[in-house]
Amino acid sequence: MATGREAEVDSIQMQLGTGSIQIMTFFILGLIYSRGAWHVFGIMFLAADPGHECSLPIQLFNDSDSYLDSSYNEVVNSKPGADIAGLDSTIISESLGATPNFDMISPTLYSFQGGIPGVSRINWTSDSCGLKYSNQNGTTVMLPGECPYGWTYGSDYETTILSEWNLVCDRNFLVELSITIFMIGSTIGAMTISPLADRFGRKKVMMACLLSQLVFGCALAFVNSYILFAVLRFVIGMLNNGIGLTSYVLMTETFPTCHRTTMSIAFQVFWSLGIMTVSGLGFLVRNWRHLELLLSLPSVLLIGFFWLLPESLPWLISQKRWKEARQMIQLIAKRNKKIVSADVLIPVECESDNSSTEAVPMQRSDAIDREGDEHLSSGERDEELKIKSDCRHQDNPLICLDSQSGVGFAVKEHSCSILDLFRNSRLRRYSLIMFFLFLVNSLGYFGISFSVPVLHGDPFVNLCIMGAVEIPANIIGIVAGQRVGRRIPNAGFLLLCGIANIVALFVPPEKGLLKLGFVMLGKFGITAAYSTIYLYSAEIFPTAIRNHAMGISSVFENIGSISAPLIVHGAKSIPQLPLVLFGVLTIIGGGLSLLLPETYSKPLPQTVHDITSEK
């Protein structure tokens, strides 16, 4: 249910219609929104593992009496008493006695043959994190430490942060840690940048963040240490979420209420396209520094659209910036070729009145309050006091109706607190379930997405498919919500995700393509569920404490996104961990969804009393 001010703004936007200026705004904001996916998922290629194994002590060999010590990158002459690649000479021989002859047995197995007393042959064996050698007598020695001669990387990538800074073996957690740091930055950005957009305007804050992200993104391409990389990724994540939230809000405020659902579905397509395009960019550019520049520099073009984007009309009116709002109304009417009636234009006299809340007639008359007092008996007055304690609103006086007498009365403003969500058993149950659903949706969505590198097949193709899957998932999710309702579709999509992940666990390794198909089915389910959860939660929580409830929900959502990379990292030790965890949690979430009420086609609850009085 819209407040008086919201209804007035929506009425104005309805009369202005939807035309070229709204469509232009939609596509510009869509491009800005899509590049946010580049920074979220680009890390899969910035930090990709091209395949690695320990470098062998002998990387260069020929018919001469020399070899290359790869650790120190220097050629050491093989003379009697010399150390072989830094090994204690007593281990190998006190004297070579003859010119060495090196024969490569396999890419990771080398032999050394020479006149060494008691040793006729030495085999070097390398894996991803260890190096050992053995002789024909069966003696095997594991070299201390991890790969004392460094690592050799595959040729699928020119360079990544993993290969440049050797983020492997005991340091392999640093890749996922950088993703978690990015997500923490996103969380802080949501809490700090969104309020700035409420104060200074959507357009200015969004463009300031876009410019800042351009600078920090380009700087990231030139860092020479992991710590600097992680710090800059934190800042980029903070700005990225601020840009995403602000662009989404500005888009929804561009259209009247009747078009917002459709445009919200279409807007999510840009995010999917962003995922698909970053997979293509990662395929084309295999140098992480060049790729980071490619992900950042297009923001220059988007900043150029600053003068084409209009400010949010609802925001201008909410801030009582009447002159700018009137100019905006006239501009939109002209572009859309609409003739606006005189009562739609904000009166000129309001331009100089910055303090009156009556500038746009939004307040309800006190007459209703007085009329209610005249009809109430002493007993009814006691009931009124009880109901008044629940009928709270932060912005405007709230008109409450007694369910039996139908008498209306105005309630003065009262402050609300988070505790209001937990004082009533029914609302407490709704709140805890909804918080869990936000956690599960975020954890499942980002967890499955970040699992792309460990899935069967080409990572570029897999990420592109994941992006493409989101398009029908968002459409079907919203359509199901409009046709069937909120509760059953939300539960069904979560159960679909959970079951698909559990089934994928039992697919044999040789059936990699089949397993990939079940994972993609799970991604479809979690994306569809994610597309409905915001609308569902907004309809469950009463208006008086909706902002508090959505704020806490966002905290749990961010906990999920922060935890997802760490769970994916666990797959390096326990490959089944992500699928088990995502599968079980989403199945539990689907079951809990069935304990929530259906909200489709029902009036929005305004007070806690509306929730407690449900039958």
KESESE-32334 format. One line per field, with one value per residue (C-alpha): residue number from 0; z, y, x. Coordinates in steps of 0.05 Angstrom, whole numbers, plus 5000, padded with zeros to 4 digits. Layout:
% KESESE-32334
pos = (NUM; ...)
Z = (Z; ...)
Y = (Y; ...)
X = (X; ...)
% end
This chain:
% KESESE-32334
pos = (0; 1; 2; 3; 4; 5; 6; 7; 8; 9; 10; 11; 12; 13; 14; 15; 16; 17; 18; 19; 20; 21; 22; 23; 24; 25; 26; 27; 28; 29; 30; 31; 32; 33; 34; 35; 36; 37; 38; 39; 40; 41; 42; 43; 44; 45; 46; 47; 48; 49; 50; 51; 52; 53; 54; 55; 56; 57; 58; 59; 60; 61; 62; 63; 64; 65; 66; 67; 68; 69; 70; 71; 72; 73; 74; 75; 76; 77; 78; 79; 80; 81; 82; 83; 84; 85; 86; 87; 88; 89; 90; 91; 92; 93; 94; 95; 96; 97; 98; 99; 100; 101; 102; 103; 104; 105; 106; 107; 108; 109; 110; 111; 112; 113; 114; 115; 116; 117; 118; 119; 120; 121; 122; 123; 124; 125; 126; 127; 128; 129; 130; 131; 132; 133; 134; 135; 136; 137; 138; 139; 140; 141; 142; 143; 144; 145; 146; 147; 148; 149; 150; 151; 152; 153; 154; 155; 156; 157; 158; 159; 160; 161; 162; 163; 164; 165; 166; 167; 168; 169; 170; 171; 172; 173; 174; 175; 176; 177; 178; 179; 180; 181; 182; 183; 184; 185; 186; 187; 188; 189; 190; 191; 192; 193; 194; 195; 196; 197; 198; 199; 200; 201; 202; 203; 204; 205; 206; 207; 208; 209; 210; 211; 212; 213; 214; 215; 216; 217; 218; 219; 220; 221; 222; 223; 224; 225; 226; 227; 228; 229; 230; 231; 232; 233; 234; 235; 236; 237; 238; 239; 240; 241; 242; 243; 244; 245; 246; 247; 248; 249; 250; 251; 252; 253; 254; 255; 256; 257; 258; 259; 260; 261; 262; 263; 264; 265; 266; 267; 268; 269; 270; 271; 272; 273; 274; 275; 276; 277; 278; 279; 280; 281; 282; 283; 284; 285; 286; 287; 288; 289; 290; 291; 292; 293; 294; 295; 296; 297; 298; 299; 300; 301; 302; 303; 304; 305; 306; 307; 308; 309; 310; 311; 312; 313; 314; 315; 316; 317; 318; 319; 320; 321; 322; 323; 324; 325; 326; 327; 328; 329; 330; 331; 332; 333; 334; 335; 336; 337; 338; 339; 340; 341; 342; 343; 344; 345; 346; 347; 348; 349; 350; 351; 352; 353; 354; 355; 356; 357; 358; 359; 360; 361; 362; 363; 364; 365; 366; 367; 368; 369; 370; 371; 372; 373; 374; 375; 376; 377; 378; 379; 380; 381; 382; 383; 384; 385; 386; 387; 388; 389; 390; 391; 392; 393; 394; 395; 396; 397; 398; 399; 400; 401; 402; 403; 404; 405; 406; 407; 408; 409; 410; 411; 412; 413; 414; 415; 416; 417; 418; 419; 420; 421; 422; 423; 424; 425; 426; 427; 428; 429; 430; 431; 432; 433; 434; 435; 436; 437; 438; 439; 440; 441; 442; 443; 444; 445; 446; 447; 448; 449; 450; 451; 452; 453; 454; 455; 456; 457; 458; 459; 460; 461; 462; 463; 464; 465; 466; 467; 468; 469; 470; 471; 472; 473; 474; 475; 476; 477; 478; 479; 480; 481; 482; 483; 484; 485; 486; 487; 488; 489; 490; 491; 492; 493; 494; 495; 496; 497; 498; 499; 500; 501; 502; 503; 504; 505; 506; 507; 508; 509; 510; 511; 512; 513; 514; 515; 516; 517; 518; 519; 520; 521; 522; 523; 524; 525; 526; 527; 528; 529; 530; 531; 532; 533; 534; 535; 536; 537; 538; 539; 540; 541; 542; 543; 544; 545; 546; 547; 548; 549; 550; 551; 552; 553; 554; 555; 556; 557; 558; 559; 560; 561; 562; 563; 564; 565; 566; 567; 568; 569; 570; 571; 572; 573; 574; 575; 576; 577; 578; 579; 580; 581; 582; 583; 584; 585; 586; 587; 588; 589; 590; 591; 592; 593; 594; 595; 596; 597; 598; 599; 600; 601; 602; 603; 604; 605; 606; 607; 608; 609; 610; 611; 612; 613; 614)
Z = (5000; 4979; 5024; 5003; 4976; 4938; 4908; 4885; 4851; 4818; 4793; 4761; 4729; 4701; 4668; 4639; 4608; 4586; 4527; 4498; 4559; 4604; 4553; 4544; 4619; 4625; 4575; 4602; 4673; 4646; 4617; 4683; 4720; 4674; 4683; 4757; 4740; 4708; 4774; 4813; 4767; 4732; 4790; 4762; 4706; 4742; 4792; 4748; 4759; 4691; 4722; 4763; 4786; 4821; 4778; 4772; 4792; 4720; 4670; 4617; 4593; 4532; 4515; 4553; 4625; 4653; 4678; 4699; 4771; 4762; 4833; 4822; 4747; 4737; 4701; 4747; 4718; 4735; 4765; 4816; 4885; 4858; 4887; 4840; 4839; 4911; 4939; 4988; 4945; 4993; 4976; 4902; 4895; 4917; 4844; 4780; 4745; 4676; 4635; 4656; 4608; 4621; 4590; 4599; 4616; 4620; 4630; 4705; 4708; 4692; 4697; 4712; 4689; 4703; 4736; 4807; 4856; 4880; 4840; 4767; 4758; 4793; 4777; 4794; 4806; 4811; 4831; 4847; 4915; 4924; 4893; 4905; 4874; 4874; 4846; 4818; 4887; 4909; 4953; 4951; 4983; 4989; 4987; 5047; 5038; 4981; 4912; 4932; 4859; 4848; 4804; 4730; 4704; 4645; 4582; 4584; 4612; 4599; 4671; 4730; 4802; 4821; 4775; 4786; 4862; 4870; 4906; 4908; 4959; 5028; 4998; 4955; 5003; 4985; 4920; 4955; 5010; 4958; 4936; 5008; 5018; 4956; 4984; 5051; 5012; 4977; 5044; 5070; 5005; 5013; 5083; 5068; 4996; 4993; 5048; 5009; 4948; 4992; 5013; 4952; 4896; 4856; 4795; 4828; 4876; 4823; 4776; 4831; 4849; 4776; 4767; 4831; 4810; 4743; 4779; 4829; 4775; 4731; 4792; 4807; 4741; 4763; 4834; 4850; 4913; 4937; 4996; 4951; 4905; 4963; 4989; 4921; 4909; 4975; 4952; 4883; 4916; 4960; 4901; 4857; 4904; 4913; 4838; 4830; 4884; 4863; 4789; 4806; 4851; 4798; 4746; 4789; 4806; 4731; 4718; 4748; 4793; 4739; 4697; 4752; 4755; 4681; 4679; 4739; 4703; 4641; 4682; 4710; 4638; 4638; 4697; 4660; 4598; 4642; 4666; 4594; 4567; 4622; 4603; 4532; 4555; 4598; 4539; 4494; 4544; 4583; 4618; 4684; 4682; 4612; 4631; 4692; 4648; 4599; 4655; 4682; 4623; 4593; 4652; 4616; 4563; 4616; 4654; 4588; 4595; 4658; 4622; 4588; 4653; 4689; 4765; 4801; 4802; 4866; 4899; 4878; 4906; 4970; 4980; 4966; 4907; 4873; 4819; 4794; 4799; 4758; 4705; 4703; 4694; 4637; 4604; 4608; 4583; 4524; 4506; 4512; 4475; 4532; 4551; 4626; 4663; 4707; 4772; 4756; 4754; 4823; 4841; 4833; 4903; 4930; 4902; 4958; 5012; 5035; 5103; 5096; 5089; 5058; 4993; 4958; 4992; 5025; 5096; 5119; 5156; 5231; 5223; 5219; 5286; 5317; 5284; 5314; 5384; 5380; 5364; 5414; 5480; 5540; 5524; 5452; 5473; 5511; 5448; 5409; 5454; 5443; 5368; 5368; 5399; 5336; 5284; 5276; 5216; 5208; 5153; 5158; 5206; 5196; 5191; 5229; 5224; 5280; 5250; 5283; 5282; 5219; 5255; 5233; 5276; 5264; 5302; 5317; 5298; 5342; 5335; 5317; 5337; 5314; 5377; 5347; 5299; 5356; 5408; 5374; 5363; 5293; 5268; 5301; 5262; 5197; 5210; 5227; 5167; 5121; 5148; 5136; 5065; 5048; 5075; 5035; 4970; 4972; 4994; 4940; 4884; 4894; 4917; 4853; 4811; 4841; 4833; 4757; 4756; 4788; 4744; 4684; 4618; 4596; 4650; 4599; 4569; 4638; 4663; 4599; 4607; 4680; 4657; 4602; 4652; 4694; 4639; 4637; 4712; 4728; 4678; 4702; 4775; 4769; 4724; 4772; 4828; 4791; 4768; 4823; 4884; 4926; 4975; 4930; 4874; 4924; 4960; 4894; 4865; 4929; 4930; 4857; 4872; 4931; 4897; 4835; 4878; 4917; 4853; 4824; 4882; 4859; 4785; 4769; 4752; 4681; 4671; 4678; 4628; 4664; 4730; 4699; 4675; 4746; 4773; 4720; 4739; 4811; 4788; 4752; 4815; 4862; 4812; 4805; 4881; 4889; 4840; 4885; 4955; 4956; 4935; 4982; 5042; 5028; 5028; 5093; 5138; 5161; 5135; 5205; 5211; 5139; 5133; 5196; 5172; 5103; 5134; 5177; 5117; 5078; 5134; 5128; 5052; 5057; 5106; 5052; 4998; 5043; 5064; 4994; 4970; 5033; 5023; 4951; 4977; 5021; 4958; 4947; 5007; 5007; 4935; 4956; 5009; 4967; 4934; 5001; 5038; 4983; 4972; 5044; 5061; 5001; 5015; 5087; 5060; 5013; 5070; 5115; 5060; 5066; 5137; 5112; 5092; 5020; 5006; 4933; 4920; 4993; 5024; 5051; 5127; 5157; 5230; 5276; 5295; 5222; 5228; 5296; 5275; 5214; 5216)
Y = (5000; 5066; 5126; 5190; 5220; 5156; 5155; 5227; 5215; 5152; 5191; 5242; 5188; 5154; 5218; 5230; 5161; 5117; 5142; 5155; 5187; 5128; 5077; 5114; 5117; 5043; 5022; 5069; 5043; 4972; 4980; 5008; 4951; 4897; 4919; 4905; 4830; 4839; 4859; 4804; 4746; 4772; 4745; 4675; 4693; 4744; 4689; 4628; 4567; 4549; 4484; 4480; 4432; 4437; 4461; 4408; 4423; 4412; 4454; 4461; 4404; 4387; 4350; 4399; 4391; 4443; 4448; 4504; 4514; 4542; 4570; 4618; 4621; 4609; 4557; 4517; 4477; 4403; 4390; 4339; 4357; 4406; 4408; 4387; 4441; 4461; 4390; 4367; 4337; 4278; 4256; 4251; 4238; 4263; 4265; 4260; 4229; 4237; 4286; 4281; 4255; 4279; 4242; 4265; 4205; 4245; 4317; 4308; 4252; 4261; 4213; 4228; 4179; 4183; 4152; 4162; 4110; 4067; 4106; 4090; 4130; 4185; 4198; 4265; 4264; 4327; 4340; 4404; 4416; 4366; 4343; 4278; 4236; 4162; 4115; 4045; 4017; 4040; 4097; 4154; 4222; 4277; 4346; 4388; 4445; 4459; 4461; 4488; 4506; 4543; 4524; 4513; 4536; 4515; 4555; 4567; 4636; 4685; 4707; 4709; 4733; 4660; 4646; 4714; 4711; 4634; 4631; 4555; 4499; 4530; 4598; 4574; 4601; 4672; 4669; 4655; 4704; 4759; 4743; 4745; 4812; 4837; 4814; 4847; 4911; 4902; 4895; 4959; 4994; 4976; 5005; 5069; 5089; 5077; 5129; 5179; 5168; 5184; 5249; 5275; 5242; 5177; 5205; 5243; 5188; 5134; 5173; 5192; 5118; 5099; 5149; 5126; 5053; 5070; 5100; 5043; 4990; 5018; 5023; 4950; 4930; 4958; 4932; 4889; 4853; 4811; 4857; 4918; 4875; 4854; 4925; 4953; 4896; 4914; 4986; 4964; 4917; 4973; 5019; 4963; 4948; 5022; 5030; 4969; 4987; 5060; 5044; 4993; 5043; 5098; 5050; 5031; 5104; 5121; 5081; 5084; 5026; 4989; 4979; 4966; 4890; 4882; 4929; 4896; 4829; 4860; 4896; 4831; 4809; 4861; 4825; 4759; 4792; 4819; 4749; 4723; 4779; 4773; 4700; 4723; 4777; 4727; 4680; 4734; 4766; 4717; 4769; 4789; 4860; 4872; 4840; 4885; 4946; 4919; 4910; 4980; 5027; 5021; 5062; 5122; 5115; 5105; 5168; 5205; 5190; 5232; 5290; 5245; 5213; 5248; 5251; 5210; 5249; 5214; 5234; 5306; 5311; 5275; 5326; 5384; 5407; 5434; 5475; 5417; 5370; 5417; 5423; 5348; 5339; 5389; 5355; 5285; 5311; 5345; 5283; 5237; 5286; 5289; 5348; 5353; 5383; 5443; 5405; 5356; 5410; 5427; 5496; 5552; 5578; 5512; 5529; 5578; 5535; 5486; 5472; 5457; 5385; 5408; 5431; 5370; 5351; 5285; 5291; 5263; 5307; 5309; 5305; 5230; 5228; 5272; 5231; 5168; 5197; 5215; 5144; 5106; 5082; 5074; 5001; 5017; 5070; 5017; 4974; 5036; 5045; 4972; 4979; 5045; 5012; 4970; 5023; 5058; 5094; 5134; 5183; 5203; 5196; 5128; 5118; 5056; 5024; 4984; 4917; 4914; 4985; 5008; 5074; 5108; 5146; 5178; 5155; 5199; 5179; 5130; 5103; 5030; 4983; 4917; 4885; 4894; 4837; 4788; 4807; 4770; 4695; 4696; 4754; 4725; 4660; 4698; 4739; 4682; 4641; 4701; 4716; 4644; 4646; 4708; 4672; 4609; 4645; 4687; 4628; 4582; 4634; 4657; 4589; 4554; 4612; 4612; 4536; 4545; 4532; 4463; 4440; 4394; 4427; 4495; 4549; 4603; 4563; 4543; 4614; 4636; 4581; 4602; 4673; 4649; 4604; 4665; 4698; 4645; 4635; 4708; 4710; 4645; 4664; 4730; 4702; 4644; 4694; 4733; 4674; 4622; 4663; 4673; 4615; 4553; 4578; 4601; 4534; 4496; 4533; 4522; 4448; 4443; 4473; 4428; 4364; 4380; 4391; 4327; 4286; 4316; 4286; 4215; 4225; 4186; 4228; 4201; 4230; 4301; 4331; 4301; 4328; 4397; 4393; 4381; 4438; 4485; 4461; 4480; 4548; 4557; 4541; 4586; 4644; 4638; 4635; 4695; 4735; 4726; 4734; 4810; 4818; 4763; 4793; 4863; 4835; 4795; 4849; 4905; 4975; 5003; 4960; 4939; 4979; 4949; 4879; 4889; 4917; 4855; 4811; 4846; 4830; 4755; 4760; 4790; 4736; 4685; 4721; 4729; 4655; 4626; 4634; 4601; 4541; 4535; 4536; 4477; 4437; 4434; 4388; 4359; 4361; 4343; 4399; 4454; 4409; 4377; 4443; 4481; 4422; 4410; 4484; 4499; 4438; 4462; 4532; 4503; 4467; 4528; 4570; 4528; 4554; 4625; 4655; 4669; 4744; 4747; 4791; 4809; 4879; 4897; 4892; 4961; 4944; 4888; 4881; 4863; 4804; 4780; 4784; 4738; 4675)
X = (5000; 5030; 5033; 5000; 5064; 5081; 5011; 5018; 5085; 5058; 4998; 5045; 5087; 5025; 5003; 5072; 5071; 5129; 5168; 5237; 5268; 5249; 5273; 5339; 5348; 5333; 5386; 5440; 5428; 5426; 5496; 5521; 5487; 5516; 5589; 5580; 5580; 5648; 5680; 5644; 5660; 5723; 5764; 5753; 5801; 5844; 5862; 5854; 5898; 5930; 5955; 6018; 6072; 6138; 6196; 6250; 6322; 6343; 6304; 6358; 6401; 6442; 6507; 6549; 6571; 6522; 6451; 6404; 6384; 6314; 6311; 6369; 6364; 6438; 6479; 6524; 6582; 6579; 6647; 6671; 6644; 6591; 6521; 6466; 6413; 6428; 6425; 6477; 6533; 6541; 6470; 6486; 6559; 6627; 6647; 6609; 6667; 6636; 6596; 6523; 6471; 6400; 6342; 6271; 6227; 6161; 6140; 6151; 6203; 6276; 6336; 6408; 6460; 6535; 6593; 6567; 6592; 6534; 6482; 6469; 6405; 6364; 6291; 6259; 6184; 6142; 6070; 6032; 6064; 6121; 6186; 6223; 6278; 6295; 6346; 6346; 6360; 6292; 6315; 6265; 6276; 6223; 6254; 6237; 6188; 6140; 6173; 6242; 6255; 6189; 6131; 6120; 6052; 6011; 6003; 5927; 5939; 5995; 5994; 5946; 5954; 5960; 6019; 6051; 6051; 6051; 5984; 5986; 5995; 5998; 5979; 5921; 5869; 5890; 5851; 5785; 5804; 5809; 5738; 5713; 5748; 5712; 5645; 5659; 5672; 5605; 5570; 5601; 5584; 5511; 5510; 5548; 5536; 5461; 5447; 5490; 5445; 5385; 5417; 5454; 5415; 5418; 5452; 5509; 5528; 5525; 5569; 5618; 5625; 5633; 5690; 5723; 5718; 5749; 5810; 5817; 5806; 5861; 5907; 5894; 5925; 5992; 5999; 6059; 6036; 5978; 5964; 5954; 5911; 5866; 5860; 5840; 5791; 5758; 5749; 5724; 5674; 5648; 5639; 5610; 5552; 5538; 5534; 5490; 5440; 5436; 5426; 5372; 5335; 5340; 5312; 5252; 5238; 5239; 5175; 5105; 5085; 5046; 5109; 5160; 5152; 5162; 5221; 5253; 5252; 5282; 5334; 5361; 5376; 5432; 5465; 5461; 5491; 5547; 5564; 5563; 5607; 5659; 5669; 5683; 5731; 5767; 5773; 5802; 5851; 5894; 5938; 5906; 5932; 5906; 5840; 5831; 5842; 5792; 5740; 5752; 5762; 5692; 5668; 5696; 5642; 5587; 5609; 5598; 5524; 5520; 5487; 5436; 5410; 5354; 5351; 5298; 5232; 5208; 5274; 5268; 5198; 5217; 5273; 5224; 5266; 5204; 5237; 5279; 5220; 5177; 5231; 5237; 5162; 5162; 5222; 5191; 5124; 5158; 5199; 5139; 5094; 5045; 5001; 5003; 4944; 4955; 4942; 4998; 5052; 5077; 5053; 5103; 5092; 5119; 5188; 5201; 5170; 5223; 5195; 5122; 5103; 5037; 5071; 5044; 4978; 4996; 4971; 4904; 4856; 4852; 4777; 4780; 4815; 4761; 4706; 4736; 4736; 4663; 4642; 4686; 4659; 4706; 4717; 4732; 4781; 4820; 4821; 4843; 4903; 4922; 4917; 4953; 5014; 5021; 5001; 5067; 5095; 5158; 5140; 5067; 5008; 4977; 4903; 4881; 4812; 4780; 4763; 4694; 4667; 4704; 4720; 4784; 4832; 4899; 4960; 5018; 5089; 5126; 5196; 5204; 5260; 5288; 5259; 5189; 5206; 5214; 5162; 5106; 5113; 5083; 5125; 5186; 5175; 5166; 5229; 5275; 5252; 5260; 5330; 5350; 5322; 5364; 5426; 5411; 5395; 5458; 5502; 5474; 5476; 5548; 5572; 5549; 5574; 5644; 5648; 5656; 5732; 5724; 5667; 5674; 5691; 5716; 5709; 5694; 5636; 5611; 5607; 5573; 5521; 5510; 5496; 5449; 5411; 5394; 5353; 5296; 5304; 5288; 5231; 5199; 5210; 5173; 5118; 5106; 5102; 5049; 5008; 5015; 5035; 5097; 5100; 5095; 5142; 5194; 5193; 5193; 5253; 5294; 5276; 5295; 5364; 5375; 5354; 5396; 5458; 5447; 5437; 5500; 5539; 5522; 5540; 5604; 5666; 5667; 5598; 5623; 5575; 5515; 5540; 5548; 5476; 5450; 5493; 5464; 5394; 5411; 5434; 5368; 5330; 5370; 5366; 5291; 5283; 5329; 5286; 5224; 5253; 5256; 5184; 5161; 5196; 5170; 5099; 5108; 5136; 5089; 5101; 5117; 5180; 5193; 5258; 5285; 5268; 5298; 5361; 5371; 5354; 5409; 5459; 5443; 5446; 5516; 5538; 5520; 5559; 5619; 5618; 5609; 5681; 5708; 5662; 5685; 5756; 5738; 5725; 5801; 5804; 5734; 5707; 5636; 5630; 5598; 5545; 5528; 5522; 5485; 5439; 5420; 5411; 5367; 5324; 5315; 5299; 5247; 5213; 5213; 5183; 5120; 5112; 5104; 5037; 5016; 5018; 4997; 4936; 4931; 4936; 5004; 5005; 5013; 5023; 5045; 4972; 4956; 5004; 4980; 4907; 4916; 4875)
% end
